[in-house]
């Protein structure tokens, strides 16, 4: 479809779908350093995380919170919520958007460990579908950093104290989308 004939929210949908599907928009690394992320001082955000593999999930949440504060997001505009498992994250996102329509975005973190059955695939698919439903219902981004991994060691690599921490990637996506949405909506 030609650019001028695409729906107004086509680009937002493309970005959100790519993020939810786990498609990297960033190639081998982030296209910007955290110091170059858009400042979003007026953003109101929620962070949700699952309780399984809490050492890794908490490290991602803590890194995201640190990066958001560096983007001038006020501490009182960041709420953090934990739920039992990753499958409960879409419900938490829906309830948070219903309770607080002023939220600009939700960052979601979880670790789903591959097992000998297909349970991990069902969980990841359910999370993806749930976040898609919430995003479409509320027209606001849910940044999906629920990661499927083969081992706890893989999860630790994505939650360490470096640029590979999924908290950094989530904040990049959040800052880009919140900034873009504010530009489009004026």
Secondary structure, DSSP 8 states (H G I E B T S, - for coil): --GGGS-TTHHHHHHHHHHHTT--SSTTS-SS-GGGS---TT--EEEEEESTTHHHHHHHHHHHHHHHHHTT--GGGEEEEEESSGGGHHHHHHHHHHH-TT--EEEEEEEEE--SSSHHHHHHHHHHHHHHHHHHHHTSEEEEEEEEESSHHHHHHTSSSSTT-HHHHHHHHHHHHHHHHHHHH-
